[in-house]
């Protein structure tokens, strides 16, 4: 539930809105795992959560929040096997890289240019090496990892807007 505050007075900065999330039982939330977060130029925020089901299965989820509509959060199961260590937006704010502690990298893109519809269009695996940082190069076409002889061309497989 979100609550709007009155407009700020001149010369001061006030809180514009507050979002309160549904409270999960302590057994389902895994606060010991560091969570990743990234803010795009389109004012989209991506963040991760890890939830444990009743049968102890762990779901690693990526959430996309549009700051202009903070009550509409789109969530997608990341299919990462290990904790997501980084999220990184491209310069257009329409593609997102996610990486985990086991070396898996995924490229997410908007399906039909909709901020509430995301699909993983490409991925790569660096066996056993945790990914600690990601970065898009100047034009968002290539992803370079600081590992010998490894560079991925994401421009031909991921749709860009």
Secondary structure, 3 states (H helix, E strand, C coil): CEEECCCCCCCCCCCCEEECCCCCCCCCECCCCCCCEEECCCCEEEEEEEEECCCCCEEEEEEEEEHHHCCCEEEEECCCCCCEEEEEECCCCCEEEEEECCCEEEEEEEHHHCCCCEEEEEEEECCCCCCCCCCECCCCCEEECCCCCCEEECCCCCCCC
